[in-house]
């Protein structure tokens, strides 16, 4: 995620240790349809096309009803999602017997929106990442 974030100049990049086992945390993160709308407040719905492939398509619907199509790559411990406007990545790995190291990054794709990303990074990036980690941890604890 560090390399992806640097390459994208991502306004959202953070890492956090969650004091729950990897399998429990990854079960939440990998359940994109069921959990992503809980983890990202402006996503109302995230529908992934059926199939067993590691490369899938998905459609996101935001709280205002706007739709965006995504290409999704999902493997054990990592996920990359990309639309024509947004790139988001998540990665996790076991950290000791009882913890998970978890990272997330997100960026707006059009270069013209670079100034927007800069403002987001300064104003909201860290706060948004903390909220994301808290919700992942809360939902994983319920499993």
FIKEDO-982501 format. One record per residue: residue in one letter; x, y, z of N, C-alpha, C in turn. Coordinates in pm, whole numbers, padded with zeros to 5 digits. Atoms other than C-alpha are relative to their C-alpha. Example, Ala and Ser with C-alpha at 12.3 -4.5 7.8 and 13.67 -1.06 7.14 Angstrom:
FIKEDO-982501
+------+--------+--------+--------+--------+--------+--------+--------+--------+--------+
! resn !   n_xx !   n_yy !   n_zz !  ca_xx !  ca_yy !  ca_zz !   c_xx !   c_yy !   c_zz !
+------+--------+--------+--------+--------+--------+--------+--------+--------+--------+
!    a !  00089 ! -00119 !  00000 !  01230 ! -00450 !  00780 !  00090 !  00120 !  00000 !
!    s ! -00082 ! -00119 ! -00006 !  01367 ! -00106 !  00714 ! -00077 !  00109 !  00073 !
+------+--------+--------+--------+--------+--------+--------+--------+--------+--------+
This chain:
FIKEDO-982501
+------+--------+--------+--------+--------+--------+--------+--------+--------+--------+
! resn !   n_xx !   n_yy !   n_zz !  ca_xx !  ca_yy !  ca_zz !   c_xx !   c_yy !   c_zz !
+------+--------+--------+--------+--------+--------+--------+--------+--------+--------+
!    x !  00082 ! -00118 !  00000 !  00000 !  00000 !  00000 !  00087 !  00126 !  00000 !
!    x ! -00089 ! -00117 ! -00001 !  00293 !  00235 !  00063 !  00042 !  00038 ! -00141 !
!    x ! -00043 ! -00027 !  00138 !  00414 !  00201 ! -00296 ! -00117 !  00053 ! -00082 !
!    x !  00119 ! -00045 !  00072 !  00063 !  00237 ! -00438 ! -00034 !  00144 !  00041 !
!    x !  00032 ! -00135 ! -00049 ! -00002 !  00543 ! -00220 !  00098 !  00104 ! -00053 !
!    x ! -00100 ! -00095 !  00049 !  00323 !  00708 ! -00322 ! -00019 !  00025 ! -00149 !
!    x !  00019 ! -00015 !  00144 !  00260 !  00643 ! -00691 ! -00124 !  00081 ! -00035 !
!    x !  00125 ! -00072 !  00024 ! -00093 !  00783 ! -00669 ! -00003 !  00138 !  00066 !
!    x !  00004 ! -00120 ! -00086 !  00001 !  01068 ! -00433 ! -00133 !  00002 !  00076 !
!    x !  00131 !  00021 ! -00063 ! -00293 !  00936 ! -00237 ! -00019 !  00090 !  00122 !
!    x !  00030 ! -00082 ! -00117 ! -00455 !  01173 !  00008 ! -00036 ! -00084 !  00122 !
!    x !  00034 !  00090 ! -00110 ! -00565 !  00875 !  00215 !  00095 ! -00118 ! -00004 !
!    x ! -00085 !  00117 ! -00020 ! -00296 !  00635 !  00327 !  00027 ! -00011 !  00149 !
!    x ! -00023 !  00020 ! -00142 ! -00275 !  00488 !  00674 !  00018 ! -00148 !  00027 !
!    x ! -00020 !  00137 ! -00047 ! -00166 !  00176 !  00856 ! -00037 ! -00004 !  00148 !
!    x !  00046 !  00012 ! -00137 ! -00298 !  00043 !  01183 !  00007 ! -00147 !  00042 !
!    x !  00005 !  00136 ! -00055 ! -00264 ! -00264 !  01405 ! -00135 ! -00019 !  00068 !
!    x !  00128 !  00036 ! -00059 ! -00596 ! -00423 !  01491 !  00023 ! -00122 !  00088 !
!    x ! -00025 !  00107 ! -00096 ! -00591 ! -00646 !  01798 ! -00103 ! -00112 ! -00013 !
!    x !  00087 !  00115 !  00030 ! -00796 ! -00921 !  01633 !  00072 ! -00086 ! -00102 !
!    x ! -00067 !  00089 !  00095 ! -00685 ! -01226 !  01433 ! -00027 !  00039 ! -00146 !
!    x !  00008 ! -00033 !  00143 ! -00620 ! -01180 !  01059 ! -00129 ! -00053 ! -00063 !
!    x !  00118 !  00061 !  00064 ! -00899 ! -01421 !  00955 ! -00128 !  00077 !  00033 !
!    x !  00119 ! -00074 ! -00045 ! -01156 ! -01224 !  01153 ! -00006 !  00137 ! -00068 !
!    x ! -00006 ! -00131 !  00064 ! -01043 ! -00887 !  01013 ! -00021 ! -00014 ! -00150 !
!    x !  00010 !  00012 !  00146 ! -01005 ! -01009 !  00655 ! -00139 ! -00045 ! -00043 !
!    x !  00137 !  00039 !  00033 ! -01352 ! -01166 !  00663 ! -00088 !  00123 ! -00021 !
!    x !  00075 ! -00126 !  00016 ! -01492 ! -00813 !  00704 !  00046 !  00071 ! -00126 !
!    x ! -00054 ! -00078 !  00112 ! -01264 ! -00645 !  00451 ! -00033 ! -00065 ! -00134 !
!    x !  00023 !  00069 !  00127 ! -01311 ! -00911 !  00181 ! -00148 ! -00010 ! -00037 !
!    x !  00144 !  00003 !  00028 ! -01692 ! -00900 !  00209 ! -00041 !  00138 ! -00053 !
!    x !  00020 ! -00134 !  00057 ! -01714 ! -00600 ! -00023 ! -00147 !  00038 ! -00007 !
!    x !  00144 ! -00032 !  00012 ! -02088 ! -00621 ! -00088 ! -00064 !  00024 !  00136 !
!    x !  00066 ! -00009 ! -00130 ! -02188 ! -00674 !  00272 !  00058 !  00107 !  00091 !
!    x ! -00065 ! -00087 ! -00098 ! -01935 ! -00454 !  00450 !  00041 !  00138 ! -00050 !
!    x ! -00049 ! -00130 !  00048 ! -01810 ! -00173 !  00225 ! -00097 !  00115 !  00027 !
!    x !  00092 ! -00109 ! -00034 ! -02129 !  00032 !  00269 !  00003 !  00040 !  00148 !
!    x ! -00014 ! -00034 ! -00142 ! -02069 !  00017 !  00646 !  00132 !  00069 !  00028 !
!    x ! -00134 ! -00052 ! -00025 ! -01702 !  00107 !  00619 !  00024 !  00137 ! -00062 !
!    x ! -00016 ! -00128 !  00070 ! -01732 !  00401 !  00378 ! -00136 !  00070 !  00001 !
!    x !  00131 ! -00062 ! -00023 ! -02012 !  00641 !  00480 ! -00074 !  00047 ! -00125 !
!    x !  00071 ! -00051 !  00118 ! -02087 !  00778 !  00134 ! -00036 ! -00109 ! -00099 !
!    x !  00037 !  00111 !  00087 ! -02125 !  00432 ! -00027 ! -00127 ! -00063 !  00056 !
!    x !  00127 !  00059 ! -00042 ! -02486 !  00316 ! -00008 ! -00007 ! -00148 ! -00038 !
!    x !  00009 !  00137 !  00052 ! -02443 ! -00003 ! -00212 !  00126 ! -00030 ! -00082 !
!    x ! -00115 !  00044 !  00081 ! -02154 ! -00201 ! -00365 ! -00030 ! -00141 ! -00046 !
!    x !  00039 !  00129 !  00057 ! -02255 ! -00486 ! -00595 !  00114 ! -00056 ! -00085 !
!    x ! -00108 !  00067 !  00072 ! -01990 ! -00730 ! -00717 ! -00061 ! -00105 ! -00091 !
!    x !  00050 !  00099 !  00094 ! -02056 ! -00937 ! -01028 !  00032 ! -00141 !  00050 !
!    x ! -00024 !  00136 ! -00048 ! -02090 ! -01310 ! -00951 !  00118 ! -00065 ! -00072 !
!    x ! -00111 !  00076 !  00058 ! -01806 ! -01552 ! -01015 !  00112 ! -00018 !  00100 !
!    x ! -00109 !  00033 ! -00090 ! -01495 ! -01695 ! -00857 !  00132 !  00065 ! -00039 !
!    x ! -00122 ! -00061 !  00049 ! -01240 ! -01492 ! -01049 !  00058 !  00101 !  00099 !
!    x ! -00067 ! -00101 ! -00084 ! -00984 ! -01279 ! -00865 ! -00019 !  00140 ! -00059 !
!    x !  00027 ! -00128 !  00066 ! -01068 ! -01004 ! -01118 ! -00149 !  00008 ! -00027 !
!    x !  00146 ! -00013 !  00012 ! -01427 ! -00883 ! -01098 ! -00037 !  00143 ! -00036 !
!    x !  00054 ! -00134 !  00017 ! -01643 ! -00590 ! -01187 ! -00100 !  00025 !  00112 !
!    x !  00093 ! -00037 ! -00106 ! -01855 ! -00402 ! -00937 ! -00063 !  00134 ! -00035 !
!    x !  00066 ! -00129 !  00016 ! -02095 ! -00112 ! -00924 ! -00026 !  00057 !  00138 !
!    x !  00023 ! -00073 ! -00125 ! -02097 !  00140 ! -00641 ! -00111 !  00100 ! -00023 !
!    x !  00104 ! -00103 !  00001 ! -02394 !  00360 ! -00562 !  00022 !  00083 !  00125 !
!    x ! -00023 ! -00085 ! -00118 ! -02335 !  00660 ! -00338 ! -00132 !  00043 !  00062 !
!    x !  00121 ! -00037 ! -00075 ! -02580 !  00814 ! -00094 ! -00092 !  00093 ! -00080 !
!    x !  00084 ! -00087 !  00084 ! -02703 !  01056 ! -00362 ! -00054 ! -00073 ! -00122 !
!    x !  00050 !  00079 !  00111 ! -02772 !  00774 ! -00609 !  00092 ! -00004 ! -00121 !
!    x ! -00095 !  00004 !  00111 ! -02470 !  00833 ! -00835 !  00067 ! -00136 ! -00005 !
!    x ! -00056 !  00133 !  00019 ! -02325 !  00514 ! -00981 !  00140 !  00009 ! -00060 !
!    x ! -00134 !  00010 !  00056 ! -01967 !  00416 ! -01060 !  00039 ! -00145 ! -00016 !
!    x ! -00044 !  00137 !  00026 ! -01830 !  00101 ! -01219 !  00147 ! -00016 !  00039 !
!    x ! -00134 !  00028 ! -00050 ! -01518 ! -00055 ! -01066 !  00053 ! -00131 ! -00056 !
!    x ! -00070 !  00126 !  00021 ! -01265 ! -00316 ! -01161 !  00057 ! -00035 !  00137 !
!    x ! -00042 !  00043 ! -00133 ! -01187 ! -00517 ! -00848 !  00096 ! -00117 ! -00013 !
!    x ! -00094 !  00112 ! -00015 ! -00885 ! -00737 ! -00779 !  00002 ! -00034 !  00148 !
!    x !  00010 !  00041 ! -00141 ! -00926 ! -00934 ! -00458 !  00075 ! -00131 !  00017 !
!    x ! -00076 !  00120 ! -00035 ! -00677 ! -01183 ! -00318 !  00008 ! -00010 !  00151 !
!    x ! -00013 !  00018 ! -00145 ! -00599 ! -01318 !  00026 !  00095 !  00107 !  00055 !
!    x ! -00081 ! -00103 ! -00064 ! -00478 ! -01018 !  00223 !  00014 !  00129 ! -00079 !
!    x ! -00010 ! -00125 !  00074 ! -00514 ! -00754 ! -00048 ! -00121 !  00020 ! -00091 !
!    x !  00111 ! -00037 !  00089 ! -00776 ! -00571 ! -00253 !  00035 !  00131 ! -00068 !
!    x ! -00018 ! -00122 !  00077 ! -00747 ! -00311 ! -00527 ! -00128 !  00024 ! -00079 !
!    x !  00123 ! -00037 !  00070 ! -01054 ! -00131 ! -00663 !  00025 !  00129 ! -00076 !
!    x ! -00027 ! -00118 !  00081 ! -01046 !  00118 ! -00946 ! -00117 !  00031 ! -00093 !
!    x !  00100 ! -00049 !  00096 ! -01305 !  00322 ! -01134 !  00071 !  00104 ! -00086 !
!    x ! -00065 ! -00104 !  00082 ! -01244 !  00596 ! -01385 !  00034 !  00122 !  00084 !
!    x ! -00025 ! -00116 ! -00085 ! -01242 !  00845 ! -01095 !  00076 ! -00030 !  00128 !
!    x ! -00052 !  00031 ! -00133 ! -01119 !  00660 ! -00786 !  00084 ! -00128 ! -00003 !
!    x ! -00076 !  00122 ! -00027 ! -00851 !  00408 ! -00685 !  00005 ! -00018 !  00151 !
!    x ! -00006 !  00030 ! -00143 ! -00867 !  00237 ! -00345 !  00066 ! -00135 !  00019 !
!    x ! -00065 !  00126 ! -00031 ! -00650 ! -00033 ! -00195 ! -00007 ! -00030 !  00148 !
!    x ! -00003 !  00045 ! -00139 ! -00655 ! -00237 !  00124 !  00090 ! -00123 !  00006 !
!    x ! -00086 !  00117 ! -00018 ! -00403 ! -00488 !  00256 !  00007 ! -00033 !  00148 !
!    x ! -00009 !  00045 ! -00140 ! -00373 ! -00695 !  00572 !  00093 ! -00119 !  00007 !
!    x ! -00083 !  00117 ! -00026 ! -00133 ! -00945 !  00721 ! -00002 ! -00029 !  00149 !
!    x ! -00005 !  00032 ! -00143 ! -00111 ! -01133 !  01048 !  00113 !  00076 !  00068 !
!    x ! -00100 ! -00070 ! -00080 !  00078 ! -00945 !  01319 !  00002 ! -00066 !  00138 !
!    x ! -00002 !  00077 ! -00122 !  00169 ! -01186 !  01595 ! -00114 ! -00101 !  00001 !
!    x !  00104 !  00103 ! -00011 ! -00074 ! -01448 !  01723 ! -00141 !  00057 !  00004 !
!    x !  00133 ! -00052 ! -00026 ! -00361 ! -01213 !  01795 ! -00028 !  00133 ! -00067 !
!    x !  00020 ! -00130 !  00060 ! -00329 ! -00913 !  01569 !  00009 ! -00002 ! -00152 !
!    x ! -00003 ! -00018 !  00145 ! -00356 ! -00786 !  01213 !  00056 !  00137 ! -00031 !
!    x ! -00050 ! -00127 !  00052 ! -00154 ! -00517 !  01041 ! -00085 !  00031 ! -00122 !
!    x !  00096 ! -00035 !  00104 ! -00398 ! -00334 !  00813 !  00036 !  00137 ! -00059 !
!    x ! -00030 ! -00126 !  00068 ! -00337 ! -00061 !  00555 ! -00108 !  00031 ! -00102 !
!    x !  00099 ! -00045 !  00097 ! -00566 !  00142 !  00334 !  00055 !  00122 ! -00073 !
!    x ! -00033 ! -00123 !  00072 ! -00514 !  00400 !  00062 ! -00111 !  00030 ! -00099 !
!    x !  00102 ! -00042 !  00095 ! -00740 !  00598 ! -00167 !  00042 !  00127 ! -00070 !
!    x ! -00038 ! -00117 !  00078 ! -00693 !  00852 ! -00443 ! -00103 !  00027 ! -00110 !
!    x !  00079 ! -00041 !  00115 ! -00884 !  01045 ! -00705 !  00090 ! -00011 ! -00122 !
!    x ! -00085 !  00030 !  00115 ! -00758 !  00949 ! -01050 !  00030 !  00117 ! -00093 !
!    x ! -00037 ! -00105 !  00096 ! -00783 !  01253 ! -01282 !  00104 !  00095 !  00059 !
!    x ! -00107 ! -00087 ! -00048 ! -00463 !  01457 ! -01248 ! -00050 !  00141 !  00028 !
!    x !  00053 ! -00135 ! -00019 ! -00667 !  01778 ! -01273 ! -00057 !  00020 !  00140 !
!    x !  00056 ! -00011 ! -00134 ! -00813 !  01699 ! -00932 !  00107 ! -00007 !  00109 !
!    x ! -00110 !  00001 ! -00096 ! -00470 !  01701 ! -00765 ! -00017 !  00099 !  00114 !
!    x !  00020 ! -00095 ! -00111 ! -00545 !  02021 ! -00568 ! -00108 ! -00045 !  00098 !
!    x !  00105 !  00051 ! -00088 ! -00861 !  01858 ! -00429 !  00060 ! -00105 !  00094 !
!    x ! -00064 !  00103 ! -00082 ! -00653 !  01563 ! -00309 !  00089 !  00063 !  00107 !
!    x ! -00089 ! -00067 ! -00096 ! -00404 !  01798 ! -00142 ! -00080 !  00054 !  00118 !
!    x !  00085 ! -00054 ! -00107 ! -00681 !  01970 !  00055 ! -00057 ! -00114 !  00082 !
!    x !  00056 !  00114 ! -00072 ! -00840 !  01635 !  00144 !  00105 ! -00059 !  00094 !
!    x ! -00108 !  00057 ! -00082 ! -00504 !  01504 !  00270 !  00020 !  00082 !  00126 !
!    x ! -00026 ! -00087 ! -00115 ! -00453 !  01804 !  00498 ! -00118 !  00005 !  00097 !
!    x !  00118 ! -00026 ! -00082 ! -00808 !  01839 !  00624 ! -00066 ! -00128 !  00052 !
!    x !  00083 !  00114 ! -00038 ! -00976 !  01499 !  00628 !  00070 ! -00136 !  00000 !
!    x ! -00062 !  00131 !  00022 ! -00733 !  01219 !  00538 !  00022 ! -00081 !  00126 !
!    x ! -00031 !  00074 ! -00122 ! -00612 !  01121 !  00884 ! -00126 ! -00034 !  00080 !
!    x !  00125 !  00022 ! -00074 ! -00953 !  01159 !  01048 ! -00083 ! -00109 ! -00067 !
!    x !  00077 !  00100 !  00074 ! -01122 !  00954 !  00774 !  00062 ! -00139 !  00018 !
!    x ! -00068 !  00128 ! -00018 ! -00858 !  00678 !  00807 ! -00028 ! -00057 !  00139 !
!    x !  00028 !  00047 ! -00136 ! -00907 !  00657 !  01185 ! -00142 ! -00054 !  00011 !
!    x !  00139 !  00045 ! -00003 ! -01283 !  00628 !  01139 ! -00016 ! -00133 ! -00074 !
!    x !  00004 !  00124 !  00079 ! -01234 !  00356 !  00875 !  00054 ! -00116 !  00083 !
!    x ! -00059 !  00105 ! -00082 ! -01006 !  00153 !  01104 ! -00091 ! -00037 !  00117 !
!    x !  00091 !  00027 ! -00113 ! -01245 !  00189 !  01399 ! -00117 ! -00086 ! -00045 !
!    x !  00116 !  00075 !  00047 ! -01534 !  00059 !  01190 !  00039 ! -00142 ! -00042 !
!    x ! -00048 !  00135 !  00033 ! -01332 ! -00235 !  01052 !  00015 ! -00081 !  00128 !
!    x ! -00023 !  00070 ! -00126 ! -01230 ! -00325 !  01406 ! -00133 ! -00034 !  00070 !
!    x !  00130 !  00023 ! -00064 ! -01585 ! -00287 !  01541 ! -00075 ! -00114 ! -00068 !
!    x !  00075 !  00101 !  00073 ! -01739 ! -00501 !  01268 !  00069 ! -00136 !  00007 !
!    x ! -00073 !  00126 ! -00013 ! -01464 ! -00765 !  01290 ! -00021 ! -00062 !  00137 !
!    x !  00022 !  00050 ! -00136 ! -01517 ! -00794 !  01666 ! -00136 ! -00070 !  00013 !
!    x !  00133 !  00061 ! -00004 ! -01880 ! -00889 !  01596 ! -00003 ! -00140 ! -00061 !
!    x ! -00002 !  00131 !  00068 ! -01777 ! -01196 !  01392 !  00045 ! -00109 !  00092 !
+------+--------+--------+--------+--------+--------+--------+--------+--------+--------+
